[in-house]
Amino acid sequence: MSSAFAASNVHEFTLNALNGTPTPLSIFQGKVMLLVNVASQCGYTPQYEGLQALYAKYKDQGLVIAGFPANNFGSQEPGTNEEIGAFCKSKYGVTFPMFAKISVQGSDKAPLYQFLTDKSANPKTGGEIQWNFTKFLVDRNGRVIQRFEPAVEPQSSELVSAIEAALKK
């Protein structure tokens, strides 16, 4: 894997928001982030509810959840960005930042996910994305500190305690 530059943290990336606006992740500098590749037609899709609850509970303490819709697994995110946004708002009341649909694996993998899955850049958390709703916890300086596989529920004590610890730093 070769990238145009060797990123040192997630704040070096800019992705389009659902509405198409280029959004530098550096705007979240100083906040703890949970980056999640999401899909609307997955067995894990109800995790949107838990993610929104986490966001509501901790956003004032500095937590940002960022959703990255991806159609890589079982074609479970076939919709347009507009459809994805409408679904997330109407079904789960999502208010955390959602980004335009990207690829999280394969030859067209988005640069952010090239970085997140790069074992040399992130030895503890690197490795290919296995399915929707893989979660990366990022510290206030944009460094990946932990990875949670899809089966880890947003409200699990494992994830909540990791978020709370990161927010205290």
FITOR-275020 format. One record per atom (N, C-alpha, C): residue in three letters; atom name; x, y, z. Coordinates in nm, 3 decimals, always signed. Layout:
BEGIN
["ALA","CA",[X,Y,Z]]
...
END
This chain:
BEGIN
["MET","N",[+0.084,-0.119,+0.000]]
["MET","CA",[+0.000,+0.000,+0.000]]
["MET","C",[+0.087,+0.124,+0.000]]
["SER","N",[+0.068,+0.210,-0.092]]
["SER","CA",[+0.142,+0.335,-0.091]]
["SER","C",[+0.043,+0.449,-0.093]]
["SER","N",[+0.070,+0.549,-0.011]]
["SER","CA",[-0.017,+0.666,-0.013]]
["SER","C",[+0.067,+0.786,-0.055]]
["ALA","N",[+0.001,+0.889,-0.099]]
["ALA","CA",[+0.070,+1.008,-0.149]]
["ALA","C",[+0.155,+1.070,-0.039]]
["PHE","N",[+0.112,+1.057,+0.085]]
["PHE","CA",[+0.190,+1.108,+0.196]]
["PHE","C",[+0.165,+1.016,+0.315]]
["ALA","N",[+0.258,+1.013,+0.405]]
["ALA","CA",[+0.241,+0.930,+0.523]]
["ALA","C",[+0.172,+1.013,+0.631]]
["ALA","N",[+0.045,+0.989,+0.649]]
["ALA","CA",[-0.030,+1.063,+0.750]]
["ALA","C",[+0.013,+1.017,+0.888]]
["SER","N",[+0.006,+1.109,+0.983]]
["SER","CA",[+0.037,+1.071,+1.121]]
["SER","C",[-0.088,+1.069,+1.207]]
["ASN","N",[-0.197,+1.129,+1.158]]
["ASN","CA",[-0.323,+1.125,+1.234]]
["ASN","C",[-0.441,+1.154,+1.142]]
["VAL","N",[-0.560,+1.129,+1.194]]
["VAL","CA",[-0.680,+1.142,+1.109]]
["VAL","C",[-0.714,+1.287,+1.075]]
["HIS","N",[-0.658,+1.382,+1.151]]
["HIS","CA",[-0.688,+1.523,+1.122]]
["HIS","C",[-0.629,+1.569,+0.990]]
["GLU","N",[-0.544,+1.489,+0.929]]
["GLU","CA",[-0.482,+1.526,+0.801]]
["GLU","C",[-0.571,+1.497,+0.680]]
["PHE","N",[-0.688,+1.438,+0.704]]
["PHE","CA",[-0.776,+1.398,+0.594]]
["PHE","C",[-0.896,+1.492,+0.581]]
["THR","N",[-0.942,+1.509,+0.457]]
["THR","CA",[-1.063,+1.585,+0.428]]
["THR","C",[-1.155,+1.492,+0.350]]
["LEU","N",[-1.280,+1.482,+0.395]]
["LEU","CA",[-1.379,+1.400,+0.325]]
["LEU","C",[-1.503,+1.485,+0.304]]
["ASN","N",[-1.583,+1.445,+0.208]]
["ASN","CA",[-1.707,+1.518,+0.183]]
["ASN","C",[-1.813,+1.477,+0.284]]
["ALA","N",[-1.885,+1.578,+0.336]]
["ALA","CA",[-2.001,+1.550,+0.419]]
["ALA","C",[-2.110,+1.491,+0.329]]
["LEU","N",[-2.217,+1.442,+0.390]]
["LEU","CA",[-2.328,+1.384,+0.312]]
["LEU","C",[-2.379,+1.481,+0.207]]
["ASN","N",[-2.377,+1.611,+0.238]]
["ASN","CA",[-2.429,+1.710,+0.143]]
["ASN","C",[-2.325,+1.751,+0.038]]
["GLY","N",[-2.207,+1.686,+0.042]]
["GLY","CA",[-2.104,+1.713,-0.058]]
["GLY","C",[-2.001,+1.817,-0.018]]
["THR","N",[-2.019,+1.882,+0.096]]
["THR","CA",[-1.924,+1.984,+0.142]]
["THR","C",[-1.794,+1.920,+0.188]]
["PRO","N",[-1.680,+1.961,+0.130]]
["PRO","CA",[-1.552,+1.908,+0.178]]
["PRO","C",[-1.532,+1.946,+0.325]]
["THR","N",[-1.504,+1.846,+0.408]]
["THR","CA",[-1.494,+1.867,+0.552]]
["THR","C",[-1.361,+1.815,+0.604]]
["PRO","N",[-1.270,+1.905,+0.640]]
["PRO","CA",[-1.143,+1.860,+0.696]]
["PRO","C",[-1.166,+1.803,+0.837]]
["LEU","N",[-1.112,+1.685,+0.863]]
["LEU","CA",[-1.129,+1.626,+0.995]]
["LEU","C",[-1.054,+1.707,+1.101]]
["SER","N",[-0.967,+1.798,+1.057]]
["SER","CA",[-0.896,+1.884,+1.153]]
["SER","C",[-0.991,+1.975,+1.231]]
["ILE","N",[-1.115,+1.992,+1.181]]
["ILE","CA",[-1.212,+2.074,+1.257]]
["ILE","C",[-1.248,+2.005,+1.389]]
["PHE","N",[-1.214,+1.876,+1.401]]
["PHE","CA",[-1.244,+1.801,+1.523]]
["PHE","C",[-1.123,+1.791,+1.615]]
["GLN","N",[-1.016,+1.866,+1.581]]
["GLN","CA",[-0.896,+1.870,+1.667]]
["GLN","C",[-0.941,+1.905,+1.808]]
["GLY","N",[-0.886,+1.834,+1.907]]
["GLY","CA",[-0.922,+1.861,+2.046]]
["GLY","C",[-1.043,+1.782,+2.093]]
["LYS","N",[-1.106,+1.707,+2.003]]
["LYS","CA",[-1.219,+1.623,+2.040]]
["LYS","C",[-1.180,+1.476,+2.027]]
["VAL","N",[-1.247,+1.392,+2.103]]
["VAL","CA",[-1.233,+1.247,+2.089]]
["VAL","C",[-1.330,+1.207,+1.979]]
["MET","N",[-1.283,+1.123,+1.886]]
["MET","CA",[-1.369,+1.082,+1.774]]
["MET","C",[-1.392,+0.931,+1.774]]
["LEU","N",[-1.510,+0.891,+1.732]]
["LEU","CA",[-1.539,+0.751,+1.706]]
["LEU","C",[-1.576,+0.744,+1.558]]
["LEU","N",[-1.488,+0.683,+1.477]]
["LEU","CA",[-1.511,+0.672,+1.333]]
["LEU","C",[-1.575,+0.536,+1.307]]
["VAL","N",[-1.688,+0.536,+1.235]]
["VAL","CA",[-1.763,+0.413,+1.214]]
["VAL","C",[-1.803,+0.401,+1.067]]
["ASN","N",[-1.770,+0.286,+1.004]]
["ASN","CA",[-1.822,+0.262,+0.869]]
["ASN","C",[-1.962,+0.202,+0.885]]
["VAL","N",[-2.060,+0.268,+0.827]]
["VAL","CA",[-2.200,+0.236,+0.852]]
["VAL","C",[-2.271,+0.189,+0.725]]
["ALA","N",[-2.387,+0.126,+0.745]]
["ALA","CA",[-2.470,+0.081,+0.634]]
["ALA","C",[-2.615,+0.075,+0.680]]
["SER","N",[-2.706,+0.102,+0.588]]
["SER","CA",[-2.849,+0.113,+0.621]]
["SER","C",[-2.924,-0.019,+0.620]]
["GLN","N",[-2.866,-0.123,+0.559]]
["GLN","CA",[-2.939,-0.249,+0.545]]
["GLN","C",[-2.860,-0.366,+0.602]]
["CYS","N",[-2.799,-0.345,+0.717]]
["CYS","CA",[-2.712,-0.443,+0.779]]
["CYS","C",[-2.776,-0.493,+0.908]]
["GLY","N",[-2.741,-0.612,+0.950]]
["GLY","CA",[-2.789,-0.662,+1.079]]
["GLY","C",[-2.746,-0.572,+1.193]]
["TYR","N",[-2.637,-0.499,+1.173]]
["TYR","CA",[-2.588,-0.409,+1.278]]
["TYR","C",[-2.646,-0.267,+1.267]]
["THR","N",[-2.728,-0.242,+1.166]]
["THR","CA",[-2.782,-0.107,+1.145]]
["THR","C",[-2.848,-0.049,+1.270]]
["PRO","N",[-2.918,-0.130,+1.352]]
["PRO","CA",[-2.975,-0.072,+1.475]]
["PRO","C",[-2.872,-0.009,+1.569]]
["GLN","N",[-2.743,-0.032,+1.545]]
["GLN","CA",[-2.640,+0.034,+1.625]]
["GLN","C",[-2.644,+0.186,+1.608]]
["TYR","N",[-2.705,+0.235,+1.501]]
["TYR","CA",[-2.722,+0.380,+1.486]]
["TYR","C",[-2.786,+0.438,+1.613]]
["GLU","N",[-2.884,+0.365,+1.669]]
["GLU","CA",[-2.954,+0.412,+1.788]]
["GLU","C",[-2.856,+0.430,+1.903]]
["GLY","N",[-2.772,+0.330,+1.926]]
["GLY","CA",[-2.673,+0.338,+2.034]]
["GLY","C",[-2.567,+0.443,+2.008]]
["LEU","N",[-2.526,+0.457,+1.881]]
["LEU","CA",[-2.427,+0.560,+1.847]]
["LEU","C",[-2.485,+0.698,+1.874]]
["GLN","N",[-2.610,+0.719,+1.836]]
["GLN","CA",[-2.674,+0.849,+1.859]]
["GLN","C",[-2.686,+0.874,+2.009]]
["ALA","N",[-2.718,+0.771,+2.088]]
["ALA","CA",[-2.728,+0.787,+2.235]]
["ALA","C",[-2.592,+0.823,+2.295]]
["LEU","N",[-2.486,+0.759,+2.246]]
["LEU","CA",[-2.350,+0.793,+2.292]]
["LEU","C",[-2.318,+0.939,+2.260]]
["TYR","N",[-2.350,+0.977,+2.137]]
["TYR","CA",[-2.322,+1.114,+2.093]]
["TYR","C",[-2.398,+1.214,+2.182]]
["ALA","N",[-2.526,+1.188,+2.205]]
["ALA","CA",[-2.607,+1.279,+2.286]]
["ALA","C",[-2.550,+1.289,+2.428]]
["LYS","N",[-2.505,+1.177,+2.482]]
["LYS","CA",[-2.456,+1.175,+2.620]]
["LYS","C",[-2.321,+1.244,+2.635]]
["TYR","N",[-2.232,+1.227,+2.537]]
["TYR","CA",[-2.093,+1.271,+2.555]]
["TYR","C",[-2.048,+1.387,+2.467]]
["LYS","N",[-2.135,+1.436,+2.378]]
["LYS","CA",[-2.088,+1.540,+2.286]]
["LYS","C",[-2.044,+1.666,+2.359]]
["ASP","N",[-2.110,+1.700,+2.470]]
["ASP","CA",[-2.072,+1.820,+2.544]]
["ASP","C",[-1.939,+1.803,+2.617]]
["GLN","N",[-1.894,+1.677,+2.631]]
["GLN","CA",[-1.763,+1.650,+2.691]]
["GLN","C",[-1.655,+1.639,+2.584]]
["GLY","N",[-1.695,+1.650,+2.457]]
["GLY","CA",[-1.596,+1.651,+2.350]]
["GLY","C",[-1.594,+1.529,+2.261]]
["LEU","N",[-1.700,+1.447,+2.261]]
["LEU","CA",[-1.704,+1.331,+2.172]]
["LEU","C",[-1.770,+1.368,+2.040]]
["VAL","N",[-1.708,+1.325,+1.931]]
["VAL","CA",[-1.770,+1.337,+1.798]]
["VAL","C",[-1.776,+1.196,+1.740]]
["ILE","N",[-1.893,+1.159,+1.692]]
["ILE","CA",[-1.906,+1.033,+1.619]]
["ILE","C",[-1.915,+1.072,+1.472]]
["ALA","N",[-1.839,+1.003,+1.388]]
["ALA","CA",[-1.840,+1.031,+1.245]]
["ALA","C",[-1.878,+0.903,+1.171]]
["GLY","N",[-1.988,+0.910,+1.096]]
["GLY","CA",[-2.036,+0.795,+1.021]]
["GLY","C",[-1.990,+0.802,+0.876]]
["PHE","N",[-1.936,+0.690,+0.828]]
["PHE","CA",[-1.887,+0.681,+0.691]]
["PHE","C",[-1.961,+0.568,+0.619]]
["PRO","N",[-2.071,+0.600,+0.549]]
["PRO","CA",[-2.145,+0.498,+0.477]]
["PRO","C",[-2.056,+0.429,+0.374]]
["ALA","N",[-2.066,+0.296,+0.368]]
["ALA","CA",[-1.986,+0.219,+0.273]]
["ALA","C",[-2.069,+0.101,+0.224]]
["ASN","N",[-2.057,+0.072,+0.096]]
["ASN","CA",[-2.134,-0.035,+0.033]]
["ASN","C",[-2.046,-0.158,+0.006]]
["ASN","N",[-1.940,-0.175,+0.085]]
["ASN","CA",[-1.843,-0.281,+0.059]]
["ASN","C",[-1.890,-0.420,+0.099]]
["PHE","N",[-1.985,-0.429,+0.191]]
["PHE","CA",[-2.020,-0.560,+0.247]]
["PHE","C",[-2.164,-0.595,+0.215]]
["GLY","N",[-2.183,-0.695,+0.132]]
["GLY","CA",[-2.317,-0.744,+0.100]]
["GLY","C",[-2.407,-0.639,+0.038]]
["SER","N",[-2.350,-0.538,-0.027]]
["SER","CA",[-2.429,-0.430,-0.089]]
["SER","C",[-2.534,-0.377,+0.007]]
["GLN","N",[-2.495,-0.354,+0.132]]
["GLN","CA",[-2.590,-0.315,+0.235]]
["GLN","C",[-2.605,-0.164,+0.249]]
["GLU","N",[-2.537,-0.089,+0.162]]
["GLU","CA",[-2.556,+0.057,+0.160]]
["GLU","C",[-2.571,+0.101,+0.015]]
["PRO","N",[-2.683,+0.061,-0.049]]
["PRO","CA",[-2.700,+0.091,-0.192]]
["PRO","C",[-2.746,+0.234,-0.221]]
["GLY","N",[-2.794,+0.305,-0.120]]
["GLY","CA",[-2.859,+0.434,-0.142]]
["GLY","C",[-2.765,+0.546,-0.180]]
["THR","N",[-2.826,+0.656,-0.223]]
["THR","CA",[-2.751,+0.779,-0.250]]
["THR","C",[-2.723,+0.847,-0.117]]
["ASN","N",[-2.635,+0.947,-0.119]]
["ASN","CA",[-2.607,+1.021,+0.004]]
["ASN","C",[-2.735,+1.083,+0.060]]
["GLU","N",[-2.821,+1.133,-0.028]]
["GLU","CA",[-2.947,+1.193,+0.017]]
["GLU","C",[-3.035,+1.089,+0.086]]
["GLU","N",[-3.045,+0.970,+0.025]]
["GLU","CA",[-3.127,+0.864,+0.084]]
["GLU","C",[-3.071,+0.819,+0.219]]
["ILE","N",[-2.939,+0.810,+0.226]]
["ILE","CA",[-2.874,+0.769,+0.351]]
["ILE","C",[-2.905,+0.871,+0.461]]
["GLY","N",[-2.892,+0.999,+0.427]]
["GLY","CA",[-2.919,+1.104,+0.525]]
["GLY","C",[-3.063,+1.102,+0.573]]
["ALA","N",[-3.156,+1.085,+0.481]]
["ALA","CA",[-3.298,+1.082,+0.517]]
["ALA","C",[-3.328,+0.962,+0.606]]
["PHE","N",[-3.271,+0.847,+0.571]]
["PHE","CA",[-3.291,+0.725,+0.650]]
["PHE","C",[-3.240,+0.744,+0.792]]
["CYS","N",[-3.118,+0.795,+0.806]]
["CYS","CA",[-3.056,+0.810,+0.937]]
["CYS","C",[-3.135,+0.906,+1.026]]
["LYS","N",[-3.184,+1.014,+0.966]]
["LYS","CA",[-3.261,+1.111,+1.043]]
["LYS","C",[-3.398,+1.056,+1.081]]
["SER","N",[-3.470,+0.999,+0.984]]
["SER","CA",[-3.608,+0.957,+1.010]]
["SER","C",[-3.613,+0.833,+1.099]]
["LYS","N",[-3.525,+0.736,+1.075]]
["LYS","CA",[-3.533,+0.609,+1.149]]
["LYS","C",[-3.461,+0.615,+1.284]]
["TYR","N",[-3.348,+0.686,+1.291]]
["TYR","CA",[-3.267,+0.684,+1.412]]
["TYR","C",[-3.240,+0.822,+1.472]]
["GLY","N",[-3.289,+0.928,+1.411]]
["GLY","CA",[-3.269,+1.062,+1.465]]
["GLY","C",[-3.123,+1.103,+1.474]]
["VAL","N",[-3.043,+1.056,+1.378]]
["VAL","CA",[-2.899,+1.082,+1.381]]
["VAL","C",[-2.869,+1.231,+1.368]]
["THR","N",[-2.791,+1.283,+1.462]]
["THR","CA",[-2.746,+1.423,+1.455]]
["THR","C",[-2.594,+1.433,+1.449]]
["PHE","N",[-2.523,+1.320,+1.464]]
["PHE","CA",[-2.376,+1.328,+1.456]]
["PHE","C",[-2.334,+1.340,+1.309]]
["PRO","N",[-2.211,+1.389,+1.285]]
["PRO","CA",[-2.166,+1.411,+1.147]]
["PRO","C",[-2.167,+1.282,+1.064]]
["MET","N",[-2.230,+1.292,+0.948]]
["MET","CA",[-2.232,+1.181,+0.852]]
["MET","C",[-2.160,+1.229,+0.726]]
["PHE","N",[-2.082,+1.140,+0.668]]
["PHE","CA",[-2.004,+1.174,+0.551]]
["PHE","C",[-2.059,+1.104,+0.428]]
["ALA","N",[-2.015,+1.151,+0.311]]
["ALA","CA",[-2.057,+1.091,+0.185]]
["ALA","C",[-2.006,+0.948,+0.178]]
["LYS","N",[-2.078,+0.867,+0.100]]
["LYS","CA",[-2.044,+0.726,+0.085]]
["LYS","C",[-1.902,+0.711,+0.031]]
["ILE","N",[-1.827,+0.619,+0.094]]
["ILE","CA",[-1.689,+0.591,+0.053]]
["ILE","C",[-1.670,+0.440,+0.045]]
["SER","N",[-1.552,+0.400,+0.002]]
["SER","CA",[-1.514,+0.259,+0.006]]
["SER","C",[-1.415,+0.241,+0.121]]
["VAL","N",[-1.431,+0.134,+0.199]]
["VAL","CA",[-1.343,+0.110,+0.313]]
["VAL","C",[-1.253,-0.013,+0.293]]
["GLN","N",[-1.261,-0.073,+0.174]]
["GLN","CA",[-1.171,-0.183,+0.142]]
["GLN","C",[-1.158,-0.195,-0.009]]
["GLY","N",[-1.053,-0.264,-0.052]]
["GLY","CA",[-1.035,-0.285,-0.195]]
["GLY","C",[-0.951,-0.177,-0.260]]
["SER","N",[-0.944,-0.183,-0.393]]
["SER","CA",[-0.855,-0.095,-0.469]]
["SER","C",[-0.899,+0.052,-0.465]]
["ASP","N",[-1.028,+0.076,-0.435]]
["ASP","CA",[-1.077,+0.214,-0.430]]
["ASP","C",[-1.097,+0.262,-0.286]]
["LYS","N",[-1.027,+0.199,-0.193]]
["LYS","CA",[-1.039,+0.235,-0.050]]
["LYS","C",[-1.004,+0.382,-0.030]]
["ALA","N",[-1.089,+0.452,+0.043]]
["ALA","CA",[-1.066,+0.595,+0.072]]
["ALA","C",[-0.935,+0.612,+0.149]]
["PRO","N",[-0.862,+0.722,+0.122]]
["PRO","CA",[-0.734,+0.745,+0.191]]
["PRO","C",[-0.744,+0.737,+0.344]]
["LEU","N",[-0.854,+0.788,+0.403]]
["LEU","CA",[-0.870,+0.778,+0.548]]
["LEU","C",[-0.865,+0.632,+0.592]]
["TYR","N",[-0.935,+0.546,+0.518]]
["TYR","CA",[-0.939,+0.405,+0.556]]
["TYR","C",[-0.810,+0.333,+0.519]]
["GLN","N",[-0.737,+0.384,+0.420]]
["GLN","CA",[-0.603,+0.330,+0.394]]
["GLN","C",[-0.517,+0.353,+0.518]]
["PHE","N",[-0.529,+0.472,+0.575]]
["PHE","CA",[-0.453,+0.506,+0.696]]
["PHE","C",[-0.500,+0.423,+0.815]]
["LEU","N",[-0.632,+0.417,+0.838]]
["LEU","CA",[-0.684,+0.345,+0.955]]
["LEU","C",[-0.646,+0.197,+0.954]]
["THR","N",[-0.642,+0.138,+0.835]]
["THR","CA",[-0.617,-0.007,+0.826]]
["THR","C",[-0.470,-0.041,+0.802]]
["ASP","N",[-0.386,+0.061,+0.789]]
["ASP","CA",[-0.243,+0.041,+0.762]]
["ASP","C",[-0.174,-0.008,+0.889]]
["LYS","N",[-0.122,-0.130,+0.884]]
["LYS","CA",[-0.059,-0.188,+1.003]]
["LYS","C",[+0.071,-0.118,+1.041]]
["SER","N",[+0.140,-0.056,+0.946]]
["SER","CA",[+0.262,+0.015,+0.985]]
["SER","C",[+0.229,+0.148,+1.052]]
["ALA","N",[+0.125,+0.215,+1.005]]
["ALA","CA",[+0.084,+0.342,+1.067]]
["ALA","C",[+0.013,+0.317,+1.201]]
["ASN","N",[-0.064,+0.211,+1.207]]
["ASN","CA",[-0.144,+0.179,+1.326]]
["ASN","C",[-0.130,+0.031,+1.361]]
["PRO","N",[-0.014,-0.008,+1.417]]
["PRO","CA",[+0.012,-0.150,+1.441]]
["PRO","C",[-0.092,-0.219,+1.530]]
["LYS","N",[-0.146,-0.147,+1.628]]
["LYS","CA",[-0.241,-0.210,+1.720]]
["LYS","C",[-0.381,-0.221,+1.662]]
["THR","N",[-0.416,-0.133,+1.569]]
["THR","CA",[-0.555,-0.126,+1.523]]
["THR","C",[-0.569,-0.147,+1.373]]
["GLY","N",[-0.457,-0.165,+1.303]]
["GLY","CA",[-0.462,-0.182,+1.158]]
["GLY","C",[-0.521,-0.317,+1.119]]
["GLY","N",[-0.532,-0.339,+0.990]]
["GLY","CA",[-0.591,-0.461,+0.937]]
["GLY","C",[-0.719,-0.429,+0.863]]
["GLU","N",[-0.750,-0.512,+0.766]]
["GLU","CA",[-0.867,-0.488,+0.681]]
["GLU","C",[-0.997,-0.480,+0.762]]
["ILE","N",[-1.088,-0.398,+0.713]]
["ILE","CA",[-1.223,-0.390,+0.770]]
["ILE","C",[-1.295,-0.520,+0.733]]
["GLN","N",[-1.355,-0.584,+0.832]]
["GLN","CA",[-1.422,-0.712,+0.807]]
["GLN","C",[-1.571,-0.696,+0.774]]
["TRP","N",[-1.634,-0.590,+0.826]]
["TRP","CA",[-1.777,-0.573,+0.805]]
["TRP","C",[-1.818,-0.432,+0.845]]
["ASN","N",[-1.945,-0.400,+0.824]]
["ASN","CA",[-2.001,-0.270,+0.862]]
["ASN","C",[-1.996,-0.252,+1.014]]
["PHE","N",[-1.989,-0.127,+1.056]]
["PHE","CA",[-1.992,-0.088,+1.197]]
["PHE","C",[-1.865,-0.126,+1.273]]
["THR","N",[-1.752,-0.124,+1.202]]
["THR","CA",[-1.622,-0.132,+1.269]]
["THR","C",[-1.597,+0.009,+1.324]]
["LYS","N",[-1.549,+0.015,+1.448]]
["LYS","CA",[-1.536,+0.145,+1.516]]
["LYS","C",[-1.390,+0.172,+1.552]]
["PHE","N",[-1.342,+0.293,+1.519]]
["PHE","CA",[-1.208,+0.336,+1.556]]
["PHE","C",[-1.220,+0.452,+1.654]]
["LEU","N",[-1.159,+0.436,+1.772]]
["LEU","CA",[-1.158,+0.544,+1.871]]
["LEU","C",[-1.030,+0.623,+1.852]]
["VAL","N",[-1.046,+0.756,+1.839]]
["VAL","CA",[-0.935,+0.845,+1.807]]
["VAL","C",[-0.923,+0.949,+1.919]]
["ASP","N",[-0.799,+0.973,+1.964]]
["ASP","CA",[-0.780,+1.068,+2.074]]
["ASP","C",[-0.791,+1.213,+2.024]]
["ARG","N",[-0.777,+1.306,+2.118]]
["ARG","CA",[-0.796,+1.448,+2.087]]
["ARG","C",[-0.692,+1.502,+1.988]]
["ASN","N",[-0.582,+1.428,+1.970]]
["ASN","CA",[-0.478,+1.468,+1.875]]
["ASN","C",[-0.489,+1.396,+1.741]]
["GLY","N",[-0.598,+1.320,+1.722]]
["GLY","CA",[-0.619,+1.253,+1.594]]
["GLY","C",[-0.551,+1.119,+1.581]]
["ARG","N",[-0.496,+1.065,+1.691]]
["ARG","CA",[-0.430,+0.935,+1.685]]
["ARG","C",[-0.528,+0.824,+1.719]]
["VAL","N",[-0.522,+0.716,+1.642]]
["VAL","CA",[-0.609,+0.600,+1.666]]
["VAL","C",[-0.561,+0.531,+1.794]]
["ILE","N",[-0.652,+0.514,+1.890]]
["ILE","CA",[-0.612,+0.449,+2.014]]
["ILE","C",[-0.674,+0.311,+2.033]]
["GLN","N",[-0.790,+0.286,+1.973]]
["GLN","CA",[-0.850,+0.155,+1.989]]
["GLN","C",[-0.942,+0.124,+1.872]]
["ARG","N",[-0.961,-0.005,+1.848]]
["ARG","CA",[-1.051,-0.051,+1.741]]
["ARG","C",[-1.150,-0.149,+1.802]]
["PHE","N",[-1.274,-0.136,+1.760]]
["PHE","CA",[-1.379,-0.225,+1.807]]
["PHE","C",[-1.447,-0.287,+1.686]]
["GLU","N",[-1.458,-0.418,+1.686]]
["GLU","CA",[-1.520,-0.488,+1.574]]
["GLU","C",[-1.672,-0.467,+1.577]]
["PRO","N",[-1.741,-0.500,+1.466]]
["PRO","CA",[-1.884,-0.469,+1.454]]
["PRO","C",[-1.972,-0.522,+1.567]]
["ALA","N",[-1.942,-0.639,+1.621]]
["ALA","CA",[-2.029,-0.698,+1.723]]
["ALA","C",[-2.025,-0.621,+1.855]]
["VAL","N",[-1.926,-0.533,+1.873]]
["VAL","CA",[-1.920,-0.453,+1.996]]
["VAL","C",[-2.027,-0.344,+1.987]]
["GLU","N",[-2.127,-0.356,+2.072]]
["GLU","CA",[-2.239,-0.261,+2.072]]
["GLU","C",[-2.194,-0.124,+2.123]]
["PRO","N",[-2.252,-0.017,+2.069]]
["PRO","CA",[-2.214,+0.118,+2.115]]
["PRO","C",[-2.229,+0.137,+2.266]]
["GLN","N",[-2.330,+0.074,+2.325]]
["GLN","CA",[-2.354,+0.091,+2.468]]
["GLN","C",[-2.276,-0.008,+2.555]]
["SER","N",[-2.191,-0.092,+2.493]]
["SER","CA",[-2.117,-0.191,+2.571]]
["SER","C",[-2.024,-0.122,+2.669]]
["SER","N",[-2.001,-0.188,+2.783]]
["SER","CA",[-1.913,-0.130,+2.885]]
["SER","C",[-1.772,-0.115,+2.829]]
["GLU","N",[-1.732,-0.206,+2.740]]
["GLU","CA",[-1.599,-0.201,+2.678]]
["GLU","C",[-1.579,-0.070,+2.602]]
["LEU","N",[-1.676,-0.035,+2.518]]
["LEU","CA",[-1.666,+0.086,+2.437]]
["LEU","C",[-1.687,+0.211,+2.521]]
["VAL","N",[-1.789,+0.209,+2.607]]
["VAL","CA",[-1.818,+0.327,+2.689]]
["VAL","C",[-1.700,+0.361,+2.779]]
["SER","N",[-1.638,+0.261,+2.842]]
["SER","CA",[-1.526,+0.290,+2.931]]
["SER","C",[-1.405,+0.344,+2.853]]
["ALA","N",[-1.385,+0.295,+2.730]]
["ALA","CA",[-1.275,+0.346,+2.647]]
["ALA","C",[-1.300,+0.492,+2.610]]
["ILE","N",[-1.425,+0.525,+2.575]]
["ILE","CA",[-1.461,+0.663,+2.541]]
["ILE","C",[-1.442,+0.753,+2.663]]
["GLU","N",[-1.492,+0.708,+2.778]]
["GLU","CA",[-1.481,+0.790,+2.899]]
["GLU","C",[-1.335,+0.814,+2.936]]
["ALA","N",[-1.251,+0.711,+2.920]]
["ALA","CA",[-1.107,+0.726,+2.952]]
["ALA","C",[-1.044,+0.827,+2.857]]
["ALA","N",[-1.078,+0.818,+2.727]]
["ALA","CA",[-1.021,+0.911,+2.627]]
["ALA","C",[-1.067,+1.054,+2.654]]
["LEU","N",[-1.192,+1.071,+2.698]]
["LEU","CA",[-1.244,+1.205,+2.725]]
["LEU","C",[-1.176,+1.269,+2.846]]
["LYS","N",[-1.127,+1.187,+2.937]]
["LYS","CA",[-1.061,+1.239,+3.058]]
["LYS","C",[-0.921,+1.290,+3.031]]
["LYS","N",[-0.864,+1.252,+2.914]]
["LYS","CA",[-0.725,+1.291,+2.885]]
["LYS","C",[-0.718,+1.430,+2.824]]
END
